[in-house]
Amino acid sequence: METDIKKKLARNWFKVLQDMICFEIEEIEKNKKKFISNHWEKNKKKDEGGGEYRILENGKVFEKVGVNFSEVYGKFSKEFRKKIPGANSNPNFWASGISIVMHMQNPYVPAMHFNTRYIHTSFGWFGGGMDVTPSIEDKKLKNWFHKELKLTCDRHNKRYYKKYKKNCDEYFYLPHRKETRGIGGIFFDYKKENWEKDFSFVRDVGLTFKRISKEIINKKNNKKWNNKEKEIQYLKRGRYVEFNLLYDRGTRFGLQTGGNTNAILMSLPPMAKWK
């Protein structure tokens, strides 16, 4: 399959998934709240792509949720190309993806994160995953979540779940706190074994997140909460902020390749606290 066709198929899927997720979120909000859409260009003087990030805030269920689509291209700086596979032999890049972060009103509903992307330098690869960050411990939810992820991974390869769960546990870790960000999930990068099979897996991961996030909200959102539990949520969000600003690869990649700052930082919660 030609490279341009692969790029187009991946890009179109990410855009379709953005529409699907946003529609479902508005349905959960019972049409009381709508997304505000923001289109952006990477470089207004040159054709280097851009994207659309959509934000919904102050809903009954979602305190803030962002759904970001991007398709950007250009040339890596000399310093940055050393960090990206395939960029030394070809500094030109193309990247497209979707990222979603949900911060909830109810502290019993965990924050949820998902992203998938396709990047091409001298070769192309997929990356992405999902993870969940509860404010209040729930072992039953953790077990159910990982069971669902394993079922998804096993449909494609029996080795995926163990490998990608380990990747996630190692990635979403705050060394300065010596603690994990949440209850983990799956995380994969530089996935380039077989394009058709990899793309099928990436699509399945997206649909799994759509289903899992809705089920978690339905299970947890009716639970009563108080101000003390909300304070616990604010403190947990502080950890979320620390990870995204200090360690997150997507944040660094976006900022260092001229992405839209507001779209990149949409993952930050509307309010967080530190002691």
Contacts in CASP RR format, 6 or more apart in sequence:
PFRMAT RR
TARGET T0000
AUTHOR 0000-0000-0000
METHOD contacts of the structure
MODEL  1
METDIKKKLARNWFKVLQDMICFEIEEIEKNKKKFISNHWEKNKKKDEGG
GEYRILENGKVFEKVGVNFSEVYGKFSKEFRKKIPGANSNPNFWASGISI
VMHMQNPYVPAMHFNTRYIHTSFGWFGGGMDVTPSIEDKKLKNWFHKELK
LTCDRHNKRYYKKYKKNCDEYFYLPHRKETRGIGGIFFDYKKENWEKDFS
FVRDVGLTFKRISKEIINKKNNKKWNNKEKEIQYLKRGRYVEFNLLYDRG
TRFGLQTGGNTNAILMSLPPMAKWK
1 195 0 8 1.000
1 196 0 8 1.000
3 120 0 8 1.000
3 124 0 8 1.000
6 118 0 8 1.000
6 120 0 8 1.000
6 124 0 8 1.000
6 195 0 8 1.000
6 199 0 8 1.000
7 94 0 8 1.000
7 96 0 8 1.000
7 118 0 8 1.000
7 120 0 8 1.000
9 199 0 8 1.000
10 96 0 8 1.000
10 97 0 8 1.000
10 118 0 8 1.000
10 126 0 8 1.000
10 199 0 8 1.000
10 202 0 8 1.000
11 71 0 8 1.000
11 96 0 8 1.000
11 97 0 8 1.000
11 118 0 8 1.000
13 199 0 8 1.000
13 202 0 8 1.000
13 203 0 8 1.000
14 69 0 8 1.000
14 71 0 8 1.000
14 96 0 8 1.000
14 97 0 8 1.000
14 98 0 8 1.000
14 116 0 8 1.000
14 117 0 8 1.000
14 118 0 8 1.000
15 69 0 8 1.000
15 98 0 8 1.000
17 98 0 8 1.000
17 206 0 8 1.000
17 210 0 8 1.000
18 52 0 8 1.000
18 54 0 8 1.000
18 67 0 8 1.000
18 68 0 8 1.000
18 69 0 8 1.000
18 98 0 8 1.000
20 210 0 8 1.000
21 67 0 8 1.000
21 100 0 8 1.000
21 210 0 8 1.000
22 35 0 8 1.000
22 54 0 8 1.000
22 56 0 8 1.000
22 67 0 8 1.000
24 210 0 8 1.000
24 214 0 8 1.000
25 35 0 8 1.000
25 56 0 8 1.000
25 62 0 8 1.000
25 65 0 8 1.000
25 67 0 8 1.000
26 33 0 8 1.000
26 34 0 8 1.000
26 35 0 8 1.000
26 56 0 8 1.000
28 61 0 8 1.000
28 62 0 8 1.000
28 214 0 8 1.000
28 217 0 8 1.000
29 56 0 8 1.000
29 59 0 8 1.000
29 60 0 8 1.000
29 61 0 8 1.000
29 62 0 8 1.000
30 60 0 8 1.000
32 59 0 8 1.000
32 60 0 8 1.000
33 56 0 8 1.000
33 57 0 8 1.000
33 58 0 8 1.000
33 59 0 8 1.000
33 60 0 8 1.000
33 62 0 8 1.000
34 56 0 8 1.000
35 54 0 8 1.000
35 55 0 8 1.000
35 56 0 8 1.000
35 67 0 8 1.000
36 54 0 8 1.000
36 55 0 8 1.000
36 56 0 8 1.000
37 52 0 8 1.000
37 53 0 8 1.000
37 54 0 8 1.000
38 52 0 8 1.000
38 53 0 8 1.000
38 54 0 8 1.000
38 55 0 8 1.000
38 262 0 8 1.000
38 263 0 8 1.000
39 50 0 8 1.000
39 51 0 8 1.000
39 52 0 8 1.000
40 50 0 8 1.000
40 51 0 8 1.000
40 52 0 8 1.000
40 53 0 8 1.000
40 259 0 8 1.000
40 260 0 8 1.000
40 262 0 8 1.000
40 263 0 8 1.000
41 48 0 8 1.000
41 49 0 8 1.000
41 50 0 8 1.000
41 51 0 8 1.000
42 48 0 8 1.000
42 49 0 8 1.000
42 50 0 8 1.000
42 72 0 8 1.000
42 258 0 8 1.000
42 259 0 8 1.000
42 260 0 8 1.000
43 49 0 8 1.000
43 258 0 8 1.000
48 72 0 8 1.000
48 73 0 8 1.000
48 74 0 8 1.000
49 71 0 8 1.000
49 72 0 8 1.000
49 73 0 8 1.000
50 70 0 8 1.000
50 71 0 8 1.000
50 72 0 8 1.000
50 259 0 8 1.000
50 260 0 8 1.000
51 68 0 8 1.000
51 69 0 8 1.000
51 70 0 8 1.000
51 71 0 8 1.000
51 72 0 8 1.000
51 260 0 8 1.000
51 263 0 8 1.000
52 68 0 8 1.000
52 69 0 8 1.000
53 66 0 8 1.000
53 67 0 8 1.000
53 68 0 8 1.000
53 69 0 8 1.000
53 260 0 8 1.000
53 262 0 8 1.000
53 263 0 8 1.000
53 266 0 8 1.000
54 66 0 8 1.000
54 67 0 8 1.000
54 68 0 8 1.000
55 64 0 8 1.000
55 65 0 8 1.000
55 66 0 8 1.000
55 266 0 8 1.000
56 62 0 8 1.000
56 64 0 8 1.000
56 65 0 8 1.000
56 66 0 8 1.000
57 63 0 8 1.000
57 64 0 8 1.000
57 65 0 8 1.000
57 270 0 8 1.000
58 64 0 8 1.000
59 105 0 8 1.000
60 105 0 8 1.000
61 104 0 8 1.000
61 105 0 8 1.000
61 106 0 8 1.000
61 109 0 8 1.000
61 217 0 8 1.000
61 221 0 8 1.000
62 102 0 8 1.000
62 103 0 8 1.000
62 104 0 8 1.000
62 105 0 8 1.000
63 103 0 8 1.000
63 104 0 8 1.000
63 105 0 8 1.000
63 269 0 8 1.000
63 270 0 8 1.000
63 271 0 8 1.000
64 103 0 8 1.000
64 269 0 8 1.000
64 270 0 8 1.000
65 100 0 8 1.000
65 101 0 8 1.000
65 102 0 8 1.000
65 103 0 8 1.000
66 100 0 8 1.000
66 101 0 8 1.000
66 102 0 8 1.000
66 266 0 8 1.000
66 267 0 8 1.000
67 98 0 8 1.000
67 99 0 8 1.000
67 100 0 8 1.000
68 98 0 8 1.000
68 99 0 8 1.000
68 100 0 8 1.000
68 263 0 8 1.000
68 266 0 8 1.000
69 96 0 8 1.000
69 97 0 8 1.000
69 98 0 8 1.000
70 95 0 8 1.000
70 96 0 8 1.000
70 97 0 8 1.000
70 259 0 8 1.000
70 260 0 8 1.000
70 263 0 8 1.000
71 94 0 8 1.000
71 95 0 8 1.000
71 96 0 8 1.000
71 97 0 8 1.000
72 94 0 8 1.000
72 95 0 8 1.000
72 96 0 8 1.000
72 257 0 8 1.000
72 258 0 8 1.000
72 259 0 8 1.000
73 92 0 8 1.000
73 93 0 8 1.000
73 94 0 8 1.000
73 95 0 8 1.000
74 92 0 8 1.000
74 93 0 8 1.000
74 94 0 8 1.000
74 257 0 8 1.000
75 91 0 8 1.000
75 92 0 8 1.000
75 93 0 8 1.000
76 84 0 8 1.000
76 87 0 8 1.000
76 91 0 8 1.000
76 92 0 8 1.000
76 93 0 8 1.000
76 121 0 8 1.000
76 257 0 8 1.000
77 256 0 8 1.000
78 91 0 8 1.000
80 87 0 8 1.000
80 256 0 8 1.000
80 257 0 8 1.000
81 87 0 8 1.000
81 88 0 8 1.000
81 91 0 8 1.000
82 88 0 8 1.000
84 93 0 8 1.000
84 119 0 8 1.000
84 121 0 8 1.000
85 121 0 8 1.000
85 123 0 8 1.000
85 125 0 8 1.000
85 190 0 8 1.000
86 121 0 8 1.000
86 122 0 8 1.000
86 123 0 8 1.000
87 93 0 8 1.000
87 121 0 8 1.000
87 122 0 8 1.000
89 121 0 8 1.000
89 122 0 8 1.000
90 121 0 8 1.000
90 122 0 8 1.000
91 121 0 8 1.000
92 121 0 8 1.000
93 119 0 8 1.000
93 120 0 8 1.000
93 121 0 8 1.000
93 257 0 8 1.000
94 119 0 8 1.000
94 120 0 8 1.000
95 117 0 8 1.000
95 118 0 8 1.000
95 119 0 8 1.000
95 120 0 8 1.000
95 253 0 8 1.000
95 257 0 8 1.000
96 117 0 8 1.000
96 118 0 8 1.000
97 115 0 8 1.000
97 116 0 8 1.000
97 117 0 8 1.000
97 118 0 8 1.000
98 114 0 8 1.000
98 115 0 8 1.000
98 116 0 8 1.000
98 117 0 8 1.000
99 113 0 8 1.000
99 114 0 8 1.000
99 115 0 8 1.000
99 250 0 8 1.000
99 267 0 8 1.000
100 112 0 8 1.000
100 113 0 8 1.000
100 114 0 8 1.000
100 115 0 8 1.000
100 209 0 8 1.000
101 111 0 8 1.000
101 112 0 8 1.000
101 113 0 8 1.000
101 266 0 8 1.000
101 267 0 8 1.000
102 111 0 8 1.000
102 112 0 8 1.000
102 113 0 8 1.000
102 213 0 8 1.000
103 111 0 8 1.000
103 237 0 8 1.000
103 269 0 8 1.000
103 270 0 8 1.000
104 110 0 8 1.000
104 111 0 8 1.000
104 217 0 8 1.000
104 221 0 8 1.000
106 220 0 8 1.000
106 221 0 8 1.000
106 223 0 8 1.000
106 225 0 8 1.000
107 135 0 8 1.000
107 136 0 8 1.000
107 225 0 8 1.000
107 229 0 8 1.000
107 230 0 8 1.000
107 232 0 8 1.000
107 233 0 8 1.000
108 135 0 8 1.000
108 136 0 8 1.000
108 138 0 8 1.000
108 220 0 8 1.000
108 221 0 8 1.000
108 223 0 8 1.000
108 225 0 8 1.000
108 229 0 8 1.000
109 216 0 8 1.000
109 217 0 8 1.000
109 220 0 8 1.000
109 221 0 8 1.000
110 132 0 8 1.000
110 133 0 8 1.000
110 134 0 8 1.000
110 135 0 8 1.000
110 141 0 8 1.000
110 182 0 8 1.000
110 183 0 8 1.000
110 216 0 8 1.000
110 220 0 8 1.000
111 132 0 8 1.000
111 133 0 8 1.000
111 134 0 8 1.000
111 135 0 8 1.000
111 236 0 8 1.000
111 237 0 8 1.000
111 240 0 8 1.000
111 269 0 8 1.000
112 130 0 8 1.000
112 131 0 8 1.000
112 132 0 8 1.000
112 133 0 8 1.000
112 209 0 8 1.000
112 213 0 8 1.000
112 216 0 8 1.000
113 130 0 8 1.000
113 131 0 8 1.000
113 132 0 8 1.000
113 133 0 8 1.000
113 267 0 8 1.000
114 129 0 8 1.000
114 130 0 8 1.000
114 206 0 8 1.000
114 209 0 8 1.000
114 213 0 8 1.000
115 128 0 8 1.000
115 129 0 8 1.000
115 130 0 8 1.000
115 250 0 8 1.000
116 126 0 8 1.000
116 127 0 8 1.000
116 128 0 8 1.000
116 129 0 8 1.000
116 202 0 8 1.000
116 205 0 8 1.000
116 206 0 8 1.000
117 126 0 8 1.000
117 127 0 8 1.000
117 128 0 8 1.000
118 124 0 8 1.000
118 125 0 8 1.000
118 126 0 8 1.000
118 127 0 8 1.000
118 202 0 8 1.000
119 125 0 8 1.000
119 127 0 8 1.000
123 192 0 8 1.000
124 192 0 8 1.000
125 189 0 8 1.000
125 190 0 8 1.000
125 191 0 8 1.000
125 192 0 8 1.000
126 188 0 8 1.000
126 191 0 8 1.000
126 192 0 8 1.000
126 198 0 8 1.000
126 199 0 8 1.000
126 201 0 8 1.000
126 202 0 8 1.000
127 188 0 8 1.000
127 189 0 8 1.000
127 190 0 8 1.000
127 191 0 8 1.000
127 202 0 8 1.000
128 187 0 8 1.000
128 188 0 8 1.000
128 189 0 8 1.000
128 202 0 8 1.000
128 205 0 8 1.000
129 164 0 8 1.000
129 168 0 8 1.000
129 185 0 8 1.000
129 186 0 8 1.000
129 187 0 8 1.000
129 188 0 8 1.000
129 205 0 8 1.000
130 149 0 8 1.000
130 185 0 8 1.000
130 186 0 8 1.000
130 205 0 8 1.000
130 206 0 8 1.000
130 208 0 8 1.000
130 209 0 8 1.000
130 212 0 8 1.000
131 168 0 8 1.000
131 172 0 8 1.000
131 181 0 8 1.000
131 182 0 8 1.000
131 183 0 8 1.000
131 184 0 8 1.000
131 185 0 8 1.000
131 186 0 8 1.000
131 187 0 8 1.000
132 141 0 8 1.000
132 145 0 8 1.000
132 182 0 8 1.000
132 183 0 8 1.000
132 184 0 8 1.000
132 185 0 8 1.000
132 216 0 8 1.000
133 181 0 8 1.000
133 182 0 8 1.000
133 183 0 8 1.000
133 236 0 8 1.000
133 239 0 8 1.000
133 240 0 8 1.000
134 141 0 8 1.000
134 142 0 8 1.000
134 182 0 8 1.000
134 183 0 8 1.000
134 236 0 8 1.000
135 229 0 8 1.000
135 232 0 8 1.000
135 233 0 8 1.000
135 236 0 8 1.000
135 237 0 8 1.000
136 229 0 8 1.000
136 232 0 8 1.000
136 233 0 8 1.000
138 220 0 8 1.000
141 183 0 8 1.000
141 216 0 8 1.000
141 219 0 8 1.000
141 220 0 8 1.000
142 183 0 8 1.000
145 183 0 8 1.000
145 185 0 8 1.000
145 212 0 8 1.000
145 216 0 8 1.000
146 165 0 8 1.000
146 183 0 8 1.000
146 185 0 8 1.000
148 208 0 8 1.000
148 212 0 8 1.000
149 161 0 8 1.000
149 165 0 8 1.000
149 185 0 8 1.000
149 186 0 8 1.000
149 208 0 8 1.000
150 161 0 8 1.000
152 204 0 8 1.000
152 205 0 8 1.000
152 208 0 8 1.000
153 160 0 8 1.000
153 161 0 8 1.000
153 164 0 8 1.000
153 186 0 8 1.000
154 160 0 8 1.000
154 161 0 8 1.000
155 204 0 8 1.000
156 197 0 8 1.000
156 200 0 8 1.000
156 201 0 8 1.000
156 204 0 8 1.000
157 201 0 8 1.000
160 186 0 8 1.000
160 188 0 8 1.000
160 201 0 8 1.000
161 186 0 8 1.000
163 188 0 8 1.000
164 185 0 8 1.000
164 186 0 8 1.000
164 187 0 8 1.000
164 188 0 8 1.000
165 184 0 8 1.000
165 185 0 8 1.000
165 186 0 8 1.000
167 186 0 8 1.000
167 187 0 8 1.000
167 188 0 8 1.000
167 189 0 8 1.000
168 184 0 8 1.000
168 185 0 8 1.000
168 186 0 8 1.000
168 187 0 8 1.000
169 180 0 8 1.000
169 184 0 8 1.000
169 185 0 8 1.000
171 187 0 8 1.000
172 180 0 8 1.000
172 181 0 8 1.000
172 182 0 8 1.000
172 184 0 8 1.000
172 187 0 8 1.000
172 243 0 8 1.000
173 179 0 8 1.000
173 180 0 8 1.000
173 181 0 8 1.000
174 180 0 8 1.000
174 181 0 8 1.000
174 239 0 8 1.000
174 242 0 8 1.000
174 243 0 8 1.000
174 246 0 8 1.000
174 247 0 8 1.000
176 242 0 8 1.000
176 246 0 8 1.000
177 239 0 8 1.000
177 242 0 8 1.000
179 239 0 8 1.000
181 239 0 8 1.000
181 240 0 8 1.000
181 243 0 8 1.000
186 205 0 8 1.000
191 198 0 8 1.000
191 201 0 8 1.000
191 202 0 8 1.000
192 198 0 8 1.000
231 273 0 8 1.000
234 271 0 8 1.000
234 272 0 8 1.000
234 273 0 8 1.000
235 272 0 8 1.000
235 273 0 8 1.000
235 274 0 8 1.000
235 275 0 8 1.000
237 269 0 8 1.000
237 271 0 8 1.000
237 272 0 8 1.000
237 273 0 8 1.000
238 269 0 8 1.000
238 272 0 8 1.000
238 273 0 8 1.000
238 274 0 8 1.000
240 268 0 8 1.000
240 269 0 8 1.000
240 272 0 8 1.000
241 268 0 8 1.000
241 269 0 8 1.000
241 272 0 8 1.000
244 251 0 8 1.000
244 267 0 8 1.000
244 268 0 8 1.000
245 251 0 8 1.000
248 267 0 8 1.000
250 264 0 8 1.000
251 264 0 8 1.000
251 265 0 8 1.000
251 267 0 8 1.000
254 264 0 8 1.000
255 261 0 8 1.000
255 264 0 8 1.000
END
